[in-house]
C-alpha cells in the first residue's frame, strides 16, 4: 500500500511539474520582472550566491530575439559578484579599472548591490571579449570573467570559516549553484579566451559619462573612492557584502598574469574614519525582496493541494483494500495487510 501511495504522489508531481517550471516572460523583451519571475527556473536551489553565470546564461539565451539595447540593459538587472537581483537604479552603478586577460587595463561601469562588491570586483574579476548575436546582428562586447573554479573542482567542497556566523561551512553549501561537469562550470558561457562570464562591463560613451559624473576621474584609485574602505574590509576578514564566498570561488583558479592596479595608500589621519565607514552595514540597493513574488500565488496552494490529493488517494487505497483486499484474504486464509503467508486459523 505504501508503494501505491508513493506512486500516486509521483504521478501528481509529474502532472504538476510542467506548470511549476513554465518559463515566464515575453522573449521579445527582457524586463526586470522577467528575471524576477524566472528566478526559481534559473537558480534551482533558490540560492544565487556567486552564481551570476546563470543570470548571464538566461540573458544570452534570449539575446538573438532581442535588440542590442535590450540585451545590454538586461545585464544591469543583477550584480555580477553577489548575484543579487537589481533594480535599474543609478545607485547600483560603480566605476572600476580592471585588467584584461590579454594584458593592460580598461575602465568601465559595473552594477552592484553594495560597495563591498566593487572591492571583490577589483580584486578578482577580469575583462575578456566575446561575440554574441542579437536581433541587430553579431558584435563583440567586453564581459566580466573569473577563473574557472571547475579546473580545481574539489576545492568547492572545502570548508571555510564564515566571517558572519563564525561557523565552518562547505563552500558548495554556501554556493550550491556552482556545479561542474567535465571540468567546466555548468551553465556558464565562456569568453574568447576560455573564462566563465559573470556579467558585462559597460563602457559605451554614455555609460562612461554617467559613471564619471557620479564618481569623477580619480586616477589613483581603481575603485574611484572605495579603495580605502576596501583595504579596511580586507584587514577585517571580508566581514561585509558577500563575505568570503565570492573571494573563495574566484580565487580557486586565478587568471594568471593579471594583477589588479593597487589601492591608494591610506594616510594615517584617514585610517580611523575609514575603519568606521567600513564597519557600517553597507547600504543595499537590491530588488531581492521582490523575489518573494517570483512564484505565482497558486504555487503554494498547488503544493498543499498535491499533498491533500496524495493523502486522499492513500485513504481511498486503504478503503478499497479494506472492502476488497481483506475480504479476499478471509476467503483465501492469508493476512493481506502484511503480505505474509501466515494462515489465519
MARFI-496364 format. One record per residue (C-alpha): residue in three letters; chain; x, y, z. Coordinates in Angstrom, 3 decimals. Layout:
# MARFI-496364
+-----+---+----------+----------+----------+
:   r : c :        X :        Y :        Z :
+-----+---+----------+----------+----------+
: ALA : A :        X :        Y :        Z :
...
+-----+---+----------+----------+----------+
This chain:
# MARFI-496364
+-----+---+----------+----------+----------+
:   r : c :        X :        Y :        Z :
+-----+---+----------+----------+----------+
: UNK : A :    0.000 :    0.000 :    0.000 :
: UNK : A :    2.882 :    2.373 :    0.774 :
: UNK : A :    4.130 :    1.795 :   -2.766 :
: UNK : A :    0.679 :    2.689 :   -4.138 :
: UNK : A :    0.677 :    5.986 :   -2.187 :
: UNK : A :    4.195 :    6.781 :   -3.355 :
: UNK : A :    3.237 :    6.059 :   -6.969 :
: UNK : A :    0.182 :    8.300 :   -6.695 :
: UNK : A :    2.289 :   11.147 :   -5.282 :
: UNK : A :    4.818 :   10.759 :   -8.123 :
: UNK : A :    2.012 :   10.847 :  -10.684 :
: UNK : A :    0.730 :   14.117 :   -9.232 :
: UNK : A :    4.244 :   15.578 :   -9.318 :
: UNK : A :    4.629 :   14.609 :  -12.981 :
: UNK : A :    1.308 :   16.269 :  -13.822 :
: UNK : A :    2.043 :   19.490 :  -11.941 :
: UNK : A :    5.778 :   19.958 :  -12.639 :
: UNK : A :    5.330 :   21.381 :  -16.166 :
: UNK : A :    3.102 :   24.100 :  -14.702 :
: UNK : A :    5.534 :   24.850 :  -11.881 :
: UNK : A :    8.517 :   25.114 :  -14.227 :
: UNK : A :    6.874 :   27.015 :  -17.047 :
: UNK : A :    9.204 :   29.788 :  -18.224 :
: UNK : A :    7.757 :   33.240 :  -17.933 :
: UNK : A :    8.316 :   36.422 :  -19.818 :
: UNK : A :    7.904 :   37.655 :  -23.342 :
: UNK : A :   11.016 :   36.634 :  -25.250 :
: UNK : A :   10.818 :   39.725 :  -27.440 :
: UNK : A :   11.940 :   41.803 :  -24.448 :
: UNK : A :   13.573 :   41.325 :  -21.070 :
: UNK : A :   12.326 :   43.464 :  -18.218 :
: UNK : A :   13.264 :   43.193 :  -14.524 :
: UNK : A :   10.062 :   41.254 :  -13.852 :
: UNK : A :   11.116 :   38.644 :  -16.438 :
: UNK : A :   14.259 :   37.896 :  -14.454 :
: UNK : A :   12.322 :   38.009 :  -11.207 :
: UNK : A :    9.618 :   35.637 :  -12.399 :
: UNK : A :   12.199 :   33.154 :  -13.706 :
: UNK : A :   14.364 :   33.210 :  -10.591 :
: UNK : A :   13.474 :   29.686 :   -9.485 :
: UNK : A :   13.978 :   28.370 :  -13.013 :
: UNK : A :   17.448 :   29.925 :  -13.128 :
: UNK : A :   18.523 :   29.043 :   -9.559 :
: UNK : A :   17.005 :   25.660 :   -8.799 :
: UNK : A :   18.245 :   25.722 :   -5.201 :
: UNK : A :   16.867 :   29.226 :   -4.633 :
: UNK : A :   20.414 :   30.396 :   -3.780 :
: UNK : A :   22.182 :   32.774 :   -6.186 :
: UNK : A :   25.449 :   33.221 :   -4.231 :
: UNK : A :   28.390 :   33.713 :   -6.638 :
: UNK : A :   26.284 :   32.254 :   -9.459 :
: UNK : A :   25.839 :   35.208 :  -11.816 :
: UNK : A :   26.997 :   32.991 :  -14.670 :
: UNK : A :   23.415 :   31.665 :  -14.583 :
: UNK : A :   21.906 :   35.148 :  -14.888 :
: UNK : A :   24.257 :   35.608 :  -17.856 :
: UNK : A :   23.065 :   32.345 :  -19.368 :
: UNK : A :   19.445 :   33.438 :  -19.065 :
: UNK : A :   20.093 :   36.769 :  -20.786 :
: UNK : A :   22.210 :   35.273 :  -23.575 :
: UNK : A :   19.641 :   32.554 :  -24.263 :
: UNK : A :   17.254 :   35.354 :  -25.248 :
: UNK : A :   19.798 :   37.582 :  -26.989 :
: UNK : A :   19.121 :   36.547 :  -30.574 :
: UNK : A :   15.500 :   37.718 :  -30.312 :
: UNK : A :   16.335 :   40.996 :  -28.585 :
: UNK : A :   17.670 :   44.281 :  -29.937 :
: UNK : A :   21.180 :   45.134 :  -28.755 :
: UNK : A :   19.918 :   47.868 :  -26.450 :
: UNK : A :   17.622 :   45.429 :  -24.626 :
: UNK : A :   20.420 :   42.885 :  -24.116 :
: UNK : A :   22.791 :   45.480 :  -22.651 :
: UNK : A :   20.057 :   46.767 :  -20.355 :
: UNK : A :   19.232 :   43.266 :  -19.096 :
: UNK : A :   22.801 :   42.907 :  -17.784 :
: UNK : A :   22.062 :   45.801 :  -15.412 :
: UNK : A :   19.449 :   43.786 :  -13.545 :
: UNK : A :   21.880 :   41.694 :  -11.478 :
: UNK : A :   25.100 :   42.059 :   -9.505 :
: UNK : A :   27.909 :   40.098 :  -11.147 :
: UNK : A :   29.578 :   39.439 :   -7.775 :
: UNK : A :   26.765 :   38.581 :   -5.359 :
: UNK : A :   24.098 :   37.512 :   -7.841 :
: UNK : A :   21.595 :   39.909 :   -6.271 :
: UNK : A :   18.617 :   40.900 :   -8.371 :
: UNK : A :   18.889 :   44.665 :   -9.007 :
: UNK : A :   16.538 :   47.476 :   -9.926 :
: UNK : A :   17.513 :   49.653 :  -12.877 :
: UNK : A :   18.669 :   52.372 :  -10.494 :
: UNK : A :   21.676 :   54.699 :  -10.878 :
: UNK : A :   22.629 :   53.956 :   -7.268 :
: UNK : A :   23.687 :   50.472 :   -8.395 :
: UNK : A :   26.321 :   51.979 :  -10.717 :
: UNK : A :   30.011 :   51.833 :   -9.788 :
: UNK : A :   33.140 :   52.629 :  -11.735 :
: UNK : A :   36.240 :   50.431 :  -11.785 :
: UNK : A :   39.508 :   49.794 :  -13.596 :
: UNK : A :   40.092 :   46.106 :  -14.333 :
: UNK : A :   42.855 :   44.092 :  -16.018 :
: UNK : A :   42.195 :   42.483 :  -19.376 :
: UNK : A :   43.054 :   38.789 :  -19.647 :
: UNK : A :   45.214 :   39.672 :  -22.669 :
: UNK : A :   47.144 :   42.387 :  -20.811 :
: UNK : A :   46.630 :   46.029 :  -19.970 :
: UNK : A :   43.715 :   47.627 :  -18.123 :
: UNK : A :   40.342 :   49.017 :  -19.068 :
: UNK : A :   37.777 :   51.098 :  -17.207 :
: UNK : A :   34.019 :   50.979 :  -17.244 :
: UNK : A :   30.819 :   50.941 :  -15.236 :
: UNK : A :   29.541 :   47.916 :  -13.343 :
: UNK : A :   26.346 :   47.249 :  -11.402 :
: UNK : A :   26.355 :   46.147 :   -7.756 :
: UNK : A :   24.041 :   45.795 :   -4.794 :
: UNK : A :   26.522 :   47.422 :   -2.354 :
: UNK : A :   30.024 :   48.899 :   -2.243 :
: UNK : A :   31.884 :   45.774 :   -0.935 :
: UNK : A :   31.122 :   44.099 :   -4.264 :
: UNK : A :   33.238 :   46.640 :   -6.155 :
: UNK : A :   36.159 :   45.596 :   -3.929 :
: UNK : A :   35.677 :   41.936 :   -4.871 :
: UNK : A :   35.308 :   43.006 :   -8.494 :
: UNK : A :   38.636 :   44.851 :   -8.398 :
: UNK : A :   40.455 :   42.021 :   -6.629 :
: UNK : A :   39.341 :   39.006 :   -8.659 :
: UNK : A :   37.344 :   39.848 :  -11.791 :
: UNK : A :   38.948 :   40.414 :  -15.178 :
: UNK : A :   37.736 :   41.541 :  -18.614 :
: UNK : A :   37.583 :   39.481 :  -21.798 :
: UNK : A :   35.705 :   39.712 :  -25.072 :
: UNK : A :   33.020 :   37.561 :  -26.599 :
: UNK : A :   30.995 :   37.942 :  -29.771 :
: UNK : A :   27.274 :   37.483 :  -29.266 :
: UNK : A :   24.380 :   37.712 :  -31.651 :
: UNK : A :   21.408 :   39.971 :  -31.022 :
: UNK : A :   18.494 :   40.843 :  -33.274 :
: UNK : A :   20.705 :   43.657 :  -34.579 :
: UNK : A :   23.498 :   41.285 :  -35.631 :
: UNK : A :   26.779 :   39.954 :  -34.240 :
: UNK : A :   29.118 :   42.137 :  -32.196 :
: UNK : A :   31.983 :   41.737 :  -29.735 :
: UNK : A :   31.490 :   43.031 :  -26.192 :
: UNK : A :   33.593 :   43.325 :  -23.047 :
: UNK : A :   32.471 :   40.867 :  -20.388 :
: UNK : A :   33.382 :   40.291 :  -16.753 :
: UNK : A :   35.081 :   36.926 :  -16.179 :
: UNK : A :   36.660 :   34.844 :  -13.422 :
: UNK : A :   38.970 :   31.850 :  -13.458 :
: UNK : A :   37.034 :   28.613 :  -13.862 :
: UNK : A :   36.579 :   27.049 :  -10.377 :
: UNK : A :   35.860 :   23.696 :  -12.027 :
: UNK : A :   39.502 :   23.329 :  -13.035 :
: UNK : A :   40.032 :   22.539 :   -9.343 :
: UNK : A :   36.543 :   21.319 :   -8.520 :
: UNK : A :   37.463 :   19.547 :   -5.273 :
: UNK : A :   38.106 :   22.927 :   -3.665 :
: UNK : A :   34.386 :   23.685 :   -3.905 :
: UNK : A :   33.889 :   21.083 :   -1.157 :
: UNK : A :   36.413 :   22.734 :    1.182 :
: UNK : A :   35.097 :   24.282 :    4.392 :
: UNK : A :   35.689 :   27.901 :    5.350 :
: UNK : A :   35.006 :   29.967 :    8.447 :
: UNK : A :   32.076 :   32.250 :    7.744 :
: UNK : A :   33.037 :   35.789 :    8.893 :
: UNK : A :   29.417 :   36.487 :    9.906 :
: UNK : A :   28.455 :   33.339 :   11.826 :
: UNK : A :   31.939 :   32.096 :   12.747 :
: UNK : A :   30.881 :   28.594 :   11.692 :
: UNK : A :   32.741 :   26.243 :    9.372 :
: UNK : A :   30.731 :   25.910 :    6.163 :
: UNK : A :   31.407 :   23.928 :    2.963 :
: UNK : A :   31.757 :   26.312 :    0.030 :
: UNK : A :   29.480 :   24.033 :   -2.010 :
: UNK : A :   26.741 :   24.595 :    0.570 :
: UNK : A :   27.191 :   28.379 :    0.619 :
: UNK : A :   27.123 :   28.499 :   -3.198 :
: UNK : A :   25.112 :   25.428 :   -4.265 :
: UNK : A :   24.591 :   26.526 :   -7.890 :
: UNK : A :   28.295 :   26.092 :   -8.690 :
: UNK : A :   28.287 :   22.680 :  -10.324 :
: UNK : A :   30.952 :   21.113 :  -12.516 :
: UNK : A :   30.814 :   18.703 :  -15.435 :
: UNK : A :   33.884 :   17.527 :  -17.345 :
: UNK : A :   35.961 :   20.317 :  -15.829 :
: UNK : A :   33.526 :   23.067 :  -16.883 :
: UNK : A :   31.157 :   25.256 :  -14.888 :
: UNK : A :   27.628 :   24.079 :  -15.652 :
: UNK : A :   25.503 :   26.764 :  -17.303 :
: UNK : A :   28.408 :   29.129 :  -17.958 :
: UNK : A :   29.119 :   30.899 :  -21.231 :
: UNK : A :   32.837 :   31.150 :  -21.877 :
: UNK : A :   34.710 :   34.181 :  -23.173 :
: UNK : A :   37.044 :   34.229 :  -26.169 :
: UNK : A :   39.957 :   33.087 :  -24.002 :
: UNK : A :   38.020 :   30.420 :  -22.115 :
: UNK : A :   36.783 :   32.040 :  -18.887 :
: UNK : A :   33.281 :   31.887 :  -17.345 :
: UNK : A :   31.303 :   35.079 :  -17.923 :
: UNK : A :   29.551 :   36.553 :  -14.875 :
: UNK : A :   28.393 :   39.914 :  -16.231 :
: UNK : A :   29.123 :   42.820 :  -18.543 :
: UNK : A :   31.472 :   45.794 :  -18.362 :
: UNK : A :   29.554 :   48.855 :  -19.529 :
: UNK : A :   31.986 :   51.041 :  -21.435 :
: UNK : A :   29.945 :   52.882 :  -24.025 :
: UNK : A :   30.396 :   56.656 :  -24.175 :
: UNK : A :   27.093 :   57.227 :  -22.354 :
: UNK : A :   27.860 :   54.714 :  -19.598 :
: UNK : A :   31.351 :   56.093 :  -19.005 :
: UNK : A :   29.934 :   59.613 :  -18.943 :
: UNK : A :   27.306 :   58.687 :  -16.334 :
: UNK : A :   29.934 :   56.915 :  -14.190 :
: UNK : A :   32.326 :   59.852 :  -14.461 :
: UNK : A :   29.575 :   62.223 :  -13.373 :
: UNK : A :   28.887 :   60.085 :  -10.316 :
: UNK : A :   32.440 :   59.115 :   -9.296 :
: UNK : A :   34.822 :   61.512 :  -11.005 :
: UNK : A :   38.242 :   60.761 :  -12.501 :
: UNK : A :   40.441 :   59.751 :   -9.539 :
: UNK : A :   43.280 :   58.061 :  -11.423 :
: UNK : A :   44.915 :   56.908 :   -8.157 :
: UNK : A :   42.032 :   54.682 :   -7.042 :
: UNK : A :   40.902 :   51.854 :   -9.365 :
: UNK : A :   37.590 :   51.747 :   -7.483 :
: UNK : A :   37.080 :   55.533 :   -7.617 :
: UNK : A :   36.595 :   56.354 :   -3.966 :
: UNK : A :   36.221 :   52.946 :   -2.329 :
: UNK : A :   39.867 :   51.847 :   -2.198 :
: UNK : A :   40.464 :   52.764 :    1.434 :
: UNK : A :   37.276 :   51.065 :    2.586 :
: UNK : A :   38.190 :   48.015 :    0.519 :
: UNK : A :   41.519 :   47.784 :    2.329 :
: UNK : A :   39.841 :   48.080 :    5.742 :
: UNK : A :   37.369 :   45.382 :    4.762 :
: UNK : A :   40.239 :   43.133 :    3.712 :
: UNK : A :   42.010 :   43.677 :    7.035 :
: UNK : A :   38.845 :   42.706 :    8.906 :
: UNK : A :   38.344 :   39.407 :    7.107 :
: UNK : A :   35.814 :   40.459 :    4.453 :
: UNK : A :   33.081 :   40.885 :    7.042 :
: UNK : A :   30.650 :   42.707 :    4.748 :
: UNK : A :   28.969 :   42.243 :    1.391 :
: UNK : A :   29.358 :   38.676 :    0.142 :
: UNK : A :   31.890 :   37.958 :    2.864 :
: UNK : A :   34.358 :   35.313 :    1.739 :
: UNK : A :   32.102 :   33.382 :   -0.641 :
: UNK : A :   32.905 :   35.150 :   -3.900 :
: UNK : A :   36.565 :   35.571 :   -2.956 :
: UNK : A :   36.944 :   31.856 :   -2.324 :
: UNK : A :   35.157 :   30.882 :   -5.546 :
: UNK : A :   37.006 :   33.293 :   -7.831 :
: UNK : A :   40.350 :   32.522 :   -6.210 :
: UNK : A :   40.166 :   28.757 :   -6.819 :
: UNK : A :   41.762 :   29.134 :  -10.258 :
: UNK : A :   43.073 :   32.707 :  -10.557 :
: UNK : A :   43.540 :   34.129 :  -14.045 :
: UNK : A :   47.332 :   34.303 :  -14.486 :
: UNK : A :   49.385 :   37.435 :  -15.131 :
: UNK : A :   46.518 :   39.849 :  -14.471 :
: UNK : A :   47.361 :   41.594 :  -11.205 :
: UNK : A :   44.931 :   44.461 :  -10.479 :
: UNK : A :   46.072 :   48.030 :  -10.008 :
: UNK : A :   46.952 :   48.693 :   -6.348 :
: UNK : A :   44.660 :   50.556 :   -3.993 :
: UNK : A :   45.900 :   54.008 :   -2.933 :
: UNK : A :   47.919 :   54.221 :    0.257 :
: UNK : A :   45.941 :   55.095 :    3.363 :
: UNK : A :   47.139 :   58.196 :    5.198 :
: UNK : A :   47.429 :   57.936 :    8.967 :
: UNK : A :   44.734 :   60.530 :    9.654 :
: UNK : A :   42.294 :   58.708 :    7.333 :
: UNK : A :   42.511 :   55.276 :    8.928 :
: UNK : A :   40.119 :   55.713 :   11.843 :
: UNK : A :   37.472 :   57.287 :    9.611 :
: UNK : A :   37.816 :   54.501 :    7.052 :
: UNK : A :   37.539 :   51.848 :    9.770 :
: UNK : A :   34.266 :   53.409 :   10.896 :
: UNK : A :   32.932 :   53.621 :    7.336 :
: UNK : A :   33.901 :   50.035 :    6.534 :
: UNK : A :   32.331 :   48.805 :    9.785 :
: UNK : A :   28.950 :   50.263 :    8.867 :
: UNK : A :   26.427 :   47.890 :    7.325 :
: UNK : A :   26.595 :   48.817 :    3.614 :
: UNK : A :   23.516 :   50.306 :    2.032 :
: UNK : A :   21.887 :   47.633 :   -0.085 :
: UNK : A :   20.301 :   48.661 :   -3.370 :
: UNK : A :   18.699 :   45.399 :   -4.346 :
: UNK : A :   15.378 :   44.098 :   -5.585 :
: UNK : A :   15.833 :   40.712 :   -3.878 :
: UNK : A :   12.725 :   41.424 :   -1.801 :
: UNK : A :   10.669 :   41.174 :   -4.975 :
: UNK : A :   11.816 :   37.582 :   -5.424 :
: UNK : A :    9.258 :   36.581 :   -2.791 :
: UNK : A :    6.700 :   37.133 :   -5.524 :
: UNK : A :    8.676 :   35.195 :   -8.119 :
: UNK : A :    6.343 :   32.224 :   -7.796 :
: UNK : A :    2.714 :   32.724 :   -8.795 :
: UNK : A :    0.247 :   32.770 :   -5.943 :
: UNK : A :   -1.211 :   29.415 :   -6.941 :
: UNK : A :    2.070 :   27.538 :   -6.454 :
: UNK : A :    1.873 :   27.186 :   -2.637 :
: UNK : A :   -1.787 :   26.211 :   -2.997 :
: UNK : A :   -0.785 :   23.634 :   -5.601 :
: UNK : A :    1.734 :   22.184 :   -3.176 :
: UNK : A :   -0.856 :   21.898 :   -0.419 :
: UNK : A :   -3.391 :   20.524 :   -2.870 :
: UNK : A :   -0.901 :   17.960 :   -4.066 :
: UNK : A :   -0.279 :   16.768 :   -0.516 :
: UNK : A :   -4.022 :   16.677 :    0.133 :
: UNK : A :   -4.702 :   14.681 :   -3.015 :
: UNK : A :   -1.951 :   12.243 :   -2.131 :
: UNK : A :   -3.396 :   11.799 :    1.357 :
: UNK : A :   -6.893 :   11.309 :   -0.039 :
: UNK : A :   -5.524 :    8.833 :   -2.560 :
: UNK : A :   -3.910 :    6.825 :    0.219 :
: UNK : A :   -7.169 :    6.885 :    2.157 :
: UNK : A :   -9.072 :    5.592 :   -0.879 :
: UNK : A :   -6.495 :    2.878 :   -1.444 :
: UNK : A :   -6.892 :    1.747 :    2.156 :
: UNK : A :  -10.686 :    1.948 :    1.926 :
: UNK : A :  -10.739 :   -0.079 :   -1.276 :
: UNK : A :   -8.271 :   -2.541 :    0.212 :
: UNK : A :  -10.413 :   -2.839 :    3.326 :
: UNK : A :  -13.549 :   -3.623 :    1.348 :
: UNK : A :  -11.994 :   -5.991 :   -1.166 :
: UNK : A :   -8.489 :   -6.994 :   -0.127 :
: UNK : A :   -9.332 :   -8.048 :    3.386 :
: UNK : A :  -12.470 :   -9.841 :    2.268 :
: UNK : A :  -10.391 :  -11.730 :   -0.280 :
: UNK : A :   -7.860 :  -12.501 :    2.439 :
: UNK : A :  -10.603 :  -14.041 :    4.596 :
: UNK : A :  -11.601 :  -16.192 :    1.662 :
: UNK : A :   -8.010 :  -17.219 :    0.888 :
: UNK : A :   -6.916 :  -17.645 :    4.513 :
: UNK : A :   -3.976 :  -15.152 :    4.174 :
: UNK : A :   -3.023 :  -11.961 :    6.001 :
: UNK : A :   -3.210 :   -9.439 :    3.122 :
: UNK : A :   -2.029 :   -6.452 :    5.253 :
: UNK : A :    1.376 :   -7.930 :    5.977 :
: UNK : A :    1.688 :   -9.824 :    2.723 :
: UNK : A :    2.865 :  -12.902 :    4.630 :
: UNK : A :    1.732 :  -16.472 :    4.079 :
: UNK : A :    0.610 :  -16.816 :    7.686 :
: UNK : A :   -2.528 :  -18.945 :    7.825 :
: UNK : A :   -5.497 :  -17.411 :    9.610 :
: UNK : A :   -6.959 :  -20.034 :   11.838 :
+-----+---+----------+----------+----------+
